[in-house]
Amino acid sequence: MEAALPLDPQAPQPKERPGSYGSAEELSSLWADAGLTDVEIKNIVFACEFDSFDDYWLPLTEGQGPAGAYLKGISEDHRAAIRERLRQNIFGSRADAPFTLKAKAWATRRLAP
């Protein structure tokens, strides 16, 4: 959770999160280490639409994903500070409104021999 880093230097960096693979090479190595070859990896970028900031934020407070797991483990005051920083990162001084963020996922498949 990059918004947490200025407030908490101990927040996990993206590469420190279990299950995070930032590149096709890292993911390819994972599969190769498991003995799988001929694996095709594709980076998929897509739009995630949110009706409001709370539409984005509330699932995180329930522990969804690595960022949610981090948020569940910190104090309420710290969580509130991160919430406000993240809201400002998205809206600046503008009022809450629907918004869209780009999301990324890795798709892998093993090609049949």
Backbone as JSON, one array per atom type, in Angstrom:
{
  "sequence": "MEAALPLDPQAPQPKERPGSYGSAEELSSLWADAGLTDVEIKNIVFACEFDSFDDYWLPLTEGQGPAGAYLKGISEDHRAAIRERLRQNIFGSRADAPFTLKAKAWATRRLAP",
  "N": [[0.85, -1.17, 0.0], [1.08, 1.78, -1.18], [0.34, 4.38, -0.38], [0.63, 4.3, 2.33], [3.34, 4.32, 2.9], [4.71, 6.93, 3.26], [3.72, 7.54, 5.78], [4.22, 5.35, 7.33], [7.07, 3.84, 7.52], [7.54, 1.17, 7.89], [5.62, -0.18, 6.55], [4.62, -2.8, 4.34], [6.52, -3.16, 1.4], [5.6, -3.3, -2.08], [6.96, -5.55, -3.29], [7.5, -7.08, -1.07], [5.23, -8.27, -0.25], [3.53, -11.29, 0.33], [2.98, -13.47, -2.37], [3.08, -11.52, -4.3], [4.01, -10.57, -7.47], [5.95, -8.73, -9.42], [6.77, -8.68, -12.04], [6.86, -10.24, -15.29], [9.02, -11.91, -15.47], [9.59, -12.64, -12.79], [7.29, -14.09, -12.18], [7.44, -16.1, -14.1], [9.76, -17.39, -13.21], [8.79, -18.45, -10.82], [6.99, -20.44, -11.75], [8.79, -22.03, -13.23], [10.48, -22.91, -11.17], [8.72, -24.59, -9.96], [8.72, -26.63, -11.69], [7.36, -26.39, -14.06], [7.19, -25.85, -17.51], [7.16, -24.05, -20.64], [5.32, -21.95, -20.21], [3.01, -19.42, -20.64], [2.8, -15.97, -20.13], [0.83, -13.19, -19.39], [0.27, -9.74, -19.1], [-2.41, -8.07, -17.83], [-4.25, -5.19, -18.07], [-6.8, -3.27, -16.71], [-9.82, -1.35, -16.28], [-11.06, -0.3, -13.15], [-13.99, 0.57, -11.74], [-15.42, 2.79, -9.39], [-18.03, 3.76, -7.24], [-17.77, 5.62, -5.25], [-15.44, 6.97, -2.82], [-15.66, 5.42, -0.49], [-16.69, 3.06, -1.57], [-14.43, 2.0, -2.7], [-12.69, 1.94, -0.44], [-13.92, 0.56, 1.79], [-13.97, -2.37, 1.37], [-11.23, -2.87, 1.72], [-10.87, -2.36, 4.43], [-12.02, -4.54, 5.49], [-10.19, -6.47, 5.21], [-9.5, -7.29, 2.66], [-7.33, -8.53, 0.26], [-3.68, -7.97, 0.04], [-3.21, -5.28, 0.9], [-5.45, -4.83, 2.49], [-5.02, -6.73, 4.51], [-2.79, -5.61, 5.74], [-3.93, -3.17, 6.65], [-5.78, -4.11, 8.54], [-4.11, -4.81, 10.59], [-3.14, -2.57, 11.87], [-3.37, 0.38, 13.99], [-6.49, 2.13, 14.67], [-6.28, 4.94, 14.46], [-4.0, 5.22, 12.88], [-4.88, 3.91, 10.57], [-6.93, 5.67, 9.84], [-5.43, 7.93, 9.15], [-4.04, 6.98, 6.93], [-6.2, 6.44, 5.28], [-7.15, 9.05, 4.77], [-4.94, 10.17, 3.45], [-4.81, 8.57, 1.16], [-7.32, 9.14, 0.05], [-6.9, 11.84, -0.58], [-4.86, 11.5, -2.45], [-6.3, 10.44, -4.55], [-8.48, 12.25, -5.03], [-7.55, 14.82, -4.45], [-8.32, 18.07, -3.56], [-10.9, 17.95, -4.34], [-14.41, 17.07, -4.16], [-15.88, 13.97, -3.02], [-16.61, 11.53, -5.48], [-17.75, 9.44, -8.23], [-15.15, 7.34, -9.56], [-12.37, 6.07, -11.5], [-9.91, 3.58, -11.5], [-6.84, 2.22, -12.73], [-6.2, -1.21, -12.93], [-4.1, -4.07, -12.45], [-3.39, -7.34, -13.52], [-1.89, -10.56, -13.57], [-1.93, -13.03, -16.01], [-1.6, -16.46, -16.49], [-0.73, -19.35, -18.38], [-0.22, -22.73, -19.11], [1.3, -24.03, -21.88], [0.3, -26.7, -23.91], [2.32, -29.59, -24.36]],
  "CA": [[0.0, 0.0, 0.0], [2.02, 2.88, -1.36], [-0.09, 5.57, 0.37], [1.04, 4.15, 3.72], [4.79, 4.44, 3.07], [5.15, 8.17, 3.92], [3.24, 7.57, 7.16], [4.71, 4.16, 8.02], [8.18, 3.25, 6.77], [7.53, -0.28, 8.08], [4.57, -0.78, 5.7], [5.24, -3.69, 3.36], [6.72, -2.73, 0.03], [4.92, -4.24, -2.99], [7.7, -6.8, -3.5], [7.57, -7.83, 0.18], [3.95, -8.9, 0.02], [3.46, -12.66, -0.15], [2.14, -13.65, -3.55], [3.2, -10.4, -5.23], [5.0, -10.76, -8.53], [5.9, -7.46, -10.13], [7.18, -8.78, -13.42], [6.66, -11.54, -15.95], [10.19, -12.74, -15.16], [9.4, -13.21, -11.46], [6.23, -15.1, -12.26], [8.0, -17.2, -14.89], [10.66, -18.13, -12.32], [7.95, -19.22, -9.89], [6.51, -21.64, -12.44], [9.95, -22.85, -13.56], [10.91, -23.54, -9.93], [7.75, -25.65, -9.67], [8.89, -27.68, -12.69], [6.51, -26.17, -15.22], [7.82, -25.16, -18.62], [6.24, -23.61, -21.69], [4.28, -21.15, -19.57], [2.77, -18.12, -21.26], [2.4, -14.99, -19.12], [0.29, -11.98, -20.0], [-0.09, -8.65, -18.19], [-3.72, -7.55, -18.19], [-4.59, -3.91, -17.41], [-8.22, -3.02, -16.91], [-10.39, -0.27, -15.47], [-11.91, -0.62, -12.0], [-14.83, 1.73, -11.47], [-15.92, 2.89, -8.03], [-19.1, 4.75, -7.1], [-17.34, 6.61, -4.27], [-14.23, 6.54, -2.13], [-16.01, 4.32, 0.4], [-16.83, 1.87, -2.4], [-13.06, 1.5, -2.82], [-12.03, 1.8, 0.84], [-14.52, -0.37, 2.75], [-13.47, -3.74, 1.26], [-9.89, -2.95, 2.29], [-10.97, -2.4, 5.9], [-12.47, -5.89, 5.84], [-9.06, -7.37, 5.06], [-9.39, -7.76, 1.29], [-6.03, -8.41, -0.39], [-2.52, -7.64, 0.89], [-3.39, -3.98, 1.54], [-6.44, -5.01, 3.54], [-4.38, -7.44, 5.63], [-1.97, -4.61, 6.42], [-4.81, -2.22, 7.35], [-6.39, -4.76, 9.71], [-3.11, -4.99, 11.63], [-2.64, -1.3, 12.42], [-4.34, 1.06, 14.86], [-7.56, 2.89, 14.01], [-5.75, 6.27, 14.14], [-3.09, 5.07, 11.74], [-5.75, 3.57, 9.43], [-7.62, 6.91, 9.45], [-4.45, 8.8, 8.48], [-3.79, 6.4, 5.61], [-7.43, 6.65, 4.51], [-7.2, 10.45, 4.31], [-3.87, 10.38, 2.47], [-5.22, 7.89, -0.06], [-8.41, 9.93, -0.51], [-6.28, 13.01, -1.19], [-4.15, 11.04, -3.65], [-7.28, 10.2, -5.62], [-9.34, 13.4, -5.31], [-6.99, 16.13, -4.13], [-9.26, 18.83, -2.75], [-12.25, 17.78, -4.91], [-15.38, 16.29, -3.4], [-16.04, 12.56, -3.37], [-17.39, 11.31, -6.71], [-17.32, 8.2, -8.9], [-13.81, 7.42, -10.16], [-11.85, 4.85, -12.12], [-8.48, 3.32, -11.35], [-6.32, 1.12, -13.53], [-5.76, -2.36, -12.16], [-3.25, -4.97, -13.22], [-3.38, -8.74, -13.12], [-1.09, -11.44, -14.41], [-2.59, -14.26, -16.45], [-0.64, -17.46, -16.93], [-1.26, -20.63, -18.82], [0.82, -23.65, -19.58], [1.03, -24.5, -23.22], [0.38, -28.15, -23.99], [3.5, -30.03, -25.12]],
  "C": [[0.89, 1.23, 0.0], [1.62, 4.14, -0.59], [0.36, 5.5, 1.82], [2.51, 4.45, 3.93], [5.23, 5.77, 3.69], [4.75, 8.25, 5.39], [3.81, 6.43, 7.99], [5.82, 3.52, 7.21], [8.25, 1.73, 6.9], [6.45, -0.97, 7.24], [5.24, -1.66, 4.65], [5.34, -3.06, 1.98], [6.01, -3.73, -0.89], [5.65, -5.56, -3.18], [7.79, -7.65, -2.24], [6.27, -8.57, 0.47], [3.96, -10.33, -0.49], [2.54, -12.75, -1.36], [2.2, -12.51, -4.54], [4.32, -10.68, -6.22], [4.91, -9.56, -9.44], [6.29, -7.53, -11.59], [6.89, -10.17, -13.98], [7.83, -12.47, -15.61], [10.06, -13.4, -13.79], [8.36, -14.32, -11.47], [6.72, -16.32, -13.04], [8.94, -18.05, -14.04], [9.89, -18.98, -11.32], [7.51, -20.52, -10.52], [7.66, -22.57, -12.79], [10.46, -23.59, -12.32], [9.97, -24.67, -9.51], [7.81, -26.77, -10.72], [8.03, -27.51, -13.93], [7.27, -25.39, -16.28], [6.76, -24.77, -19.63], [5.04, -22.87, -21.1], [4.2, -19.8, -20.27], [2.25, -17.17, -20.18], [1.97, -13.72, -19.83], [-0.08, -10.99, -18.9], [-1.41, -8.06, -18.69], [-3.96, -6.27, -17.39], [-6.05, -3.61, -17.73], [-8.7, -1.92, -15.96], [-11.24, -0.84, -14.34], [-12.69, 0.64, -11.65], [-15.4, 1.65, -10.06], [-16.96, 4.0, -7.97], [-18.7, 5.91, -6.18], [-16.04, 6.13, -3.65], [-14.53, 5.37, -1.21], [-16.2, 3.0, -0.35], [-15.47, 1.2, -2.59], [-12.49, 1.1, -1.45], [-12.61, 0.68, 1.71], [-14.08, -1.83, 2.57], [-12.05, -3.91, 1.82], [-9.95, -3.08, 3.81], [-11.47, -3.76, 6.39], [-11.39, -6.93, 5.61], [-8.86, -7.9, 3.65], [-8.0, -7.5, 0.72], [-4.91, -8.06, 0.56], [-2.66, -6.29, 1.59], [-4.38, -4.07, 2.68], [-5.86, -5.73, 4.75], [-3.5, -6.48, 6.44], [-2.85, -3.68, 7.25], [-5.45, -2.83, 8.59], [-5.41, -4.85, 10.88], [-2.58, -3.71, 12.25], [-3.75, -0.63, 13.25], [-5.37, 1.84, 14.04], [-7.07, 4.29, 13.61], [-4.85, 6.22, 12.91], [-3.88, 4.77, 10.46], [-6.46, 4.82, 8.93], [-6.67, 7.86, 8.7], [-4.15, 8.29, 7.07], [-5.01, 6.61, 4.71], [-7.45, 8.07, 3.93], [-6.13, 10.72, 3.26], [-4.26, 9.75, 1.13], [-6.36, 8.65, -0.74], [-7.86, 11.18, -1.21], [-5.51, 12.65, -2.46], [-5.11, 10.87, -4.83], [-8.0, 11.48, -6.01], [-8.66, 14.76, -5.16], [-7.96, 16.86, -3.22], [-10.7, 18.72, -3.27], [-13.13, 16.94, -3.99], [-15.41, 14.84, -3.89], [-16.96, 12.43, -4.58], [-16.98, 9.96, -7.29], [-15.94, 8.41, -9.54], [-13.4, 6.05, -10.69], [-10.36, 4.77, -11.87], [-8.08, 2.2, -12.31], [-5.85, 0.01, -12.6], [-4.94, -3.27, -13.07], [-3.37, -6.37, -12.65], [-2.47, -9.5, -14.08], [-1.94, -12.65, -14.76], [-1.5, -15.22, -16.91], [-1.37, -18.68, -17.45], [-0.09, -21.45, -19.31], [0.4, -24.15, -20.95], [1.22, -26.02, -23.26], [1.6, -28.56, -24.81], [3.12, -30.64, -26.47]]
}
